[in-house]
Amino acid sequence: MPIALLLAAALQAAPAPAPSPEGFETVRRYGGNASQGAAVGPKDVYSVSNFTIVRFDKKTGEKRAEWVGPKSRFPHINSCALIGGELVCASSNFPAVPHVSTVEIFDPMTLAHKKSISLGLGTGSLTWVDRKDGFWWAMFANYDAKGGEVPRDHRHTTLIKFDDQWRRLEGWALPATILERIKPMSISGGGWGPDGRLYLSGHDLPEAYVVAIPLGGGVLDHLETLPMDAEGQAIDWDESEKGMLYGITRKTREILQMKAPASVRR
């Protein structure tokens, strides 16, 4: 059987869960001029825009620090998250091919660049990184057109579980119910929520996809879809305030603070 047919068969799953009537409520907007995503810490919010990261005071919204890197070296920092006292960012050479991905580490206060972890060629373009249960979790995007690397397309978007030495342990594909929503692009943001479920955001649609690691097989379980004002792009959970998710709107380039539904905050 041709590879394309094998892949299509593997990704067939249960019908898409019905969209939830209850979604994320935007409770505050910051003028972050962000184009790729947002990150959040106990006292700060961050805007991410390719080779620029800006730190703002969470309470006042005032700018506190800025990092601007050389575009030739950092063409596409897609997302960041505060992990273990460091600002951990997912970076790639998007839209160039072949795909090269790195994890970039910054000081969360000064935004000084501390180190780079190269994940090399293959798999796709790294879009987000998170930490859970003693492992690193990362999503590698693939695309149909711009930024795509033949023969892979959006169906090859992959969640990878790594150990502390960034050795690949396991990997999962997306179900067809999500692939249909994000094509021809891919997953741009993600992170483990306070309820222990994984939340993913696409490139364009104002919705978050809630998924779980399957009990069997290699395709993520699609649990529900929640509406939000952020039209895709990178997201980040506020670990200092349960149930608060941060994202951006490309319409105004603002950072959005969004309150999760009550079922998530319990």
C-alpha positions in Angstrom: 0.0 0.0 0.0 1.4 3.5 -0.8 2.8 5.4 2.1 0.2 8.2 1.8 -2.6 5.7 2.1 -1.0 4.0 5.1 -0.7 7.4 6.8 -4.3 8.3 6.1 -5.5 5.0 7.5 -3.4 5.4 10.6 -4.8 8.8 11.3 -8.5 7.8 11.0 -10.2 8.1 14.4 -13.5 8.7 16.1 -15.6 11.6 14.9 -14.6 15.0 16.1 -16.0 15.9 19.5 -18.7 18.5 19.4 -17.4 22.1 20.0 -17.8 23.1 23.6 -20.3 26.0 24.2 -18.0 27.1 27.0 -14.6 28.5 26.0 -11.9 30.8 27.2 -12.9 34.3 28.4 -10.5 37.2 27.6 -10.1 39.1 30.9 -7.2 41.4 30.0 -5.2 42.7 27.0 -1.6 43.9 26.9 -0.1 46.0 24.1 2.8 43.6 23.4 3.2 44.0 19.7 3.6 40.2 19.5 3.5 38.3 16.2 4.2 34.7 17.2 3.0 34.1 20.8 3.0 35.0 24.5 4.7 33.6 27.6 3.9 34.2 31.2 5.6 34.0 34.6 4.6 35.0 38.2 5.3 38.7 37.7 5.9 39.0 34.0 4.4 38.5 30.5 6.5 38.1 27.4 5.8 38.8 23.7 7.5 36.6 21.2 8.1 37.8 17.6 10.6 35.8 15.6 14.0 37.2 16.7 12.5 39.6 19.3 11.4 38.9 22.9 10.0 41.6 25.2 9.3 41.3 28.9 6.5 43.3 30.5 5.4 43.8 34.1 2.3 41.7 34.5 0.6 44.1 36.8 1.3 47.4 35.1 2.0 46.3 31.5 5.2 48.4 31.5 8.1 47.2 29.3 11.0 45.9 31.5 13.5 44.3 29.1 14.0 43.4 25.4 16.1 41.0 23.4 16.7 41.4 19.7 18.8 38.7 18.0 20.4 38.5 14.6 17.7 37.4 12.1 20.3 35.2 10.3 20.7 33.1 13.4 17.2 33.3 14.9 14.8 33.6 12.0 11.8 32.1 13.8 11.5 31.9 17.6 8.0 30.6 17.7 7.2 30.3 21.4 8.6 30.5 24.9 7.7 29.2 28.4 9.1 29.8 31.8 10.5 26.4 32.9 12.8 25.7 35.9 13.7 29.4 36.3 14.7 29.8 32.6 12.8 31.1 29.6 12.8 28.1 27.3 12.0 28.9 23.6 11.2 26.8 20.6 13.1 28.0 17.5 13.5 26.9 13.9 14.6 28.1 10.5 11.0 28.4 9.2 10.2 28.9 6.4 13.5 27.6 5.1 14.0 23.9 4.3 15.4 21.5 5.2 13.9 22.0 8.7 16.4 22.7 11.5 15.2 23.1 15.0 16.7 24.4 18.3 15.8 25.1 21.9 17.0 28.5 22.9 17.5 29.4 26.6 17.2 32.9 28.0 17.5 34.6 31.4 13.9 35.4 32.2 14.7 38.8 33.8 17.5 40.3 31.6 16.5 38.2 28.5 20.2 37.5 27.9 20.7 34.5 25.7 22.3 31.7 27.8 22.6 28.6 25.5 21.2 26.7 22.5 20.3 23.1 22.2 20.4 21.9 18.6 17.9 19.2 17.6 19.2 19.1 14.1 17.5 18.1 10.9 14.3 16.1 10.4 10.9 15.6 12.0 9.7 19.2 11.3 9.9 22.8 12.6 9.9 23.0 16.4 6.9 25.2 17.5 6.6 24.7 21.3 8.4 23.0 24.3 7.0 22.1 27.7 8.0 20.1 30.8 5.9 17.4 32.5 6.5 14.3 34.6 10.3 14.7 34.3 10.3 14.8 30.5 10.5 17.3 27.8 7.6 17.5 25.4 7.8 19.2 22.0 5.7 19.7 18.8 7.3 19.6 15.4 5.1 21.3 12.7 4.9 20.3 9.1 3.2 22.3 6.3 1.6 21.8 2.9 3.0 24.8 1.2 5.3 27.6 2.6 7.8 26.0 5.0 6.8 22.5 3.9 9.5 19.9 3.3 8.5 17.3 0.7 7.3 14.6 1.1 6.0 15.6 4.5 2.8 17.7 4.8 0.6 18.9 7.7 -0.3 15.3 8.5 3.3 14.7 9.7 3.0 17.2 12.6 4.4 15.2 15.5 4.4 15.4 19.3 7.7 14.0 20.7 8.6 13.0 24.2 12.3 13.5 25.2 14.5 12.7 28.2 16.8 15.2 29.9 19.5 14.6 27.3 17.0 15.4 24.5 16.9 11.8 23.3 13.7 10.8 21.6 11.6 8.4 23.6 8.1 8.4 22.0 6.1 10.2 19.4 2.4 10.7 18.5 0.6 11.9 15.4 -2.5 14.2 15.4 -6.0 12.8 14.8 -7.8 13.5 11.5 -10.3 15.6 13.5 -7.6 18.2 14.2 -5.7 17.8 11.0 -8.8 18.9 9.1 -9.0 22.1 11.1 -5.4 23.2 10.8 -4.6 22.3 7.2 -2.6 23.5 5.2 -0.7 24.8 8.2 0.1 23.1 11.5 0.2 23.4 15.3 1.7 26.6 16.5 1.3 26.4 20.3 0.8 24.0 23.1 1.2 23.2 26.7 0.0 20.9 29.6 -2.9 22.5 31.4 -3.7 22.6 35.1 -6.1 19.6 34.6 -3.3 17.4 33.3 -4.6 17.5 29.7 -2.6 18.8 26.7 -3.9 22.0 24.9 -2.9 22.8 21.4 -3.4 25.8 19.2 -3.2 26.0 15.4 -2.1 28.8 13.1 -5.3 30.6 12.2 -8.4 29.5 14.0 -9.7 30.9 17.4 -9.8 27.6 19.2 -7.8 25.3 21.4 -7.7 21.5 20.9 -7.7 19.4 24.1 -5.9 16.1 23.6 -4.6 13.2 25.6 -1.9 10.5 25.2 -3.8 7.4 24.0 -3.9 4.2 26.0 -2.9 2.4 22.8 -1.7 3.3 19.3 0.2 6.3 18.1 -2.4 8.9 17.5 -3.4 11.5 20.1 -7.0 11.3 21.5 -9.0 14.5 20.7 -11.1 15.2 23.7 -12.7 18.6 22.9 -12.3 21.9 21.1 -12.6 25.1 23.1 -13.2 28.6 21.5 -10.9 31.5 22.4 -10.1 34.9 21.1 -6.5 34.1 20.2 -6.5 33.1 16.5 -4.0 30.2 17.0 -0.3 31.0 17.5 1.7 30.1 20.6 0.1 29.9 24.0 1.3 29.5 27.6 -0.4 28.5 30.9 0.2 30.7 33.9 1.4 28.4 36.6 1.0 31.1 39.3 -2.7 31.6 38.6 -4.6 28.4 37.9 -6.7 28.3 34.8 -5.2 31.4 33.1 -4.0 30.9 29.5 -2.0 33.6 27.6 -2.0 34.0 23.8 -2.0 36.7 21.2 -4.3 38.2 18.6 -2.6 39.0 15.3 -5.4 41.5 14.5 -3.9 44.0 17.0 -0.8 42.1 18.1 -2.0 42.3 21.7 -1.2 39.7 24.4 -4.4 38.1 25.7 -5.0 36.9 29.3 -7.7 34.3 29.0 -9.6 32.5 31.8 -10.3 28.8 31.2 -13.8 27.3 31.6 -14.7 26.4 35.2 -14.2 22.7 34.4 -10.5 23.3 33.7 -10.0 25.4 36.8 -11.4 22.9 39.3 
